[in-house]
Amino acid sequence: MNVHFFCPRWGQEHTPWKEFLQHVKVAGYQGVEASLPVEDDERDLLLNELATQGLQFIGQHWETVCANFDQHYSEFEHRLQALAAARPLFINSQTGKDYYSVDQNEKLIALADSIAAQTNVPVIHETHRGKFSFAAHTTRTYLDRLPNLRIALDISHWFNTAETFLHDQPEAVALAISRTDHIHCRVGHTEGPQISDPRAPEWQEAVQQHLDIWDRVVDLHRQNDRSSCTFTPEFGAPPYMFLQPYTCQPVVNQWEVNSYMMELLRKRYDSD
C-alpha cells in the first residue's frame, strides 16, 4: 500500500501558486489539498501548474457558512460542482452546521452524493467543529443512518469537543475509523484543536493518542487491500497556531512542523 501526503494551502495563501507548488514538489509531497480559486485565471494557473509539477489535487470545501439553509444548500451545490469540474482525486467537504437538524444535514450529504455520482468525483466529509460531524457521538448517528457515508478523519476536533481522548466512546471511534478514506494529521488536545509543537516532550501524550488512531486506520486500509492511504499534515496558521504574547510572533514555523509530521508518518507507515 502506498502512503501519499498532501500539503495544505492553508497558511501559505501569501505564496504565489507556482512558487508554492514548486516548494511542495521539492519537499516530497504527492499533491496539495486546497479550495479552488474563484477567478478563472488563477484557477487555470493552479491546474496547469499541478500538471506541470506532476502533483495530485484534493479539492477542499469549507466556504459555505451562511445560516439560512436554502441559501446554504444552493451555495454548497455551486461550490461542489465547481470543485468536481476541476477533476480532483476527491473532494473533502466541511459539510452542514452543528445547529442544523439531522434532516437538513442529511439533505446536504445527499446532495454531495448526487454530485459525486454525476461527476464520478468522490465527496467525503471532514470531521470538524461547527459542522454536522463536530463530535464523535453525533457523527455516529449519521454513520449509523447512512451506510455509504465516508469521512476525512480529523480526530483533533473530537478530542477538543469532548475534552477527552474518547476512551469512553470506543464504539463511535471504531465506526468512524471503519469509514475513513483520508486523514488530517494535525495533533490537537483536550482543550484545543492544535498543540504548539509535536516535537516537544510535553505534548507526546497527545501525539501518541493521535498515532494510535491513525495506526488503526492504516491497518484497516491494509487489511482491505486498499492501494493507498492519504494524509494531509494540517498544522494551521493563527489562530490555530500559538503566538507569542504581545509580539504575536508564531512559536514555530508552520511549514517545518507539517514537514516534520509528513516525515514522521512516512517512516511509520510507508513500508510496503
C-alpha positions, 0 to 999 in steps of 0.5 A: 500500500502506498502512503501519499501526503498532501500539503495544505494551502492553508497558511501559505495563501501569501505564496504565489501558486507556482512558487508554492507548488514548486516548494511542495514538489521539492519537499516530497509531497504527492499533491496539495489539498486546497479550495479552488480559486474563484477567478478563472485565471488563477484557477487555470494557473493552479491546474496547469501548474499541478500538471506541470509539477506532476502533483495530485489535487484534493479539492477542499470545501469549507466556504459555505457558512451562511445560516439560512439553509436554502441559501446554504444548500444552493451555495454548497451545490455551486461550490461542489460542482465547481470543485468536481469540474476541476477533476480532483482525486476527491473532494473533502467537504466541511459539510452542514452546521452543528445547529442544523437538524439531522434532516437538513444535514442529511439533505446536504450529504445527499446532495454531495452524493448526487454530485459525486455520482454525476461527476464520478468525483468522490465527496467525503466529509471532514470531521470538524467543529461547527459542522454536522460531524463536530463530535464523535457521538453525533457523527455516529448517528449519521454513520449509523443512518447512512451506510455509504457515508465516508469521512476525512478523519480529523480526530483533533476536533473530537478530542477538543469537543469532548475534552477527552481522548474518547476512551469512553466512546470506543464504539463511535471511534471504531465506526468512524475509523471503519469509514475513513478514506483520508486523514488530517494529521494535525495533533490537537488536545483536550482543550484545543484543536492544535498543540504548539509543537509535536516535537516537544516532550510535553505534548507526546501524550497527545501525539501518541493518542493521535498515532494510535488512531491513525495506526488503526486506520492504516491497518484497516486500509491494509487489511482491505487491500486498499492501494493507498492511504492519504494524509494531509499534515494540517498544522494551521496558521493563527489562530490555530497556531500559538503566538507569542504574547504581545509580539504575536510572533508564531512559536514555530514555523508552520511549514517545518512542523507539517514537514516534520509530521509528513516525515514522521508518518512516512517512516511509520507507515510507508513500508510496503 
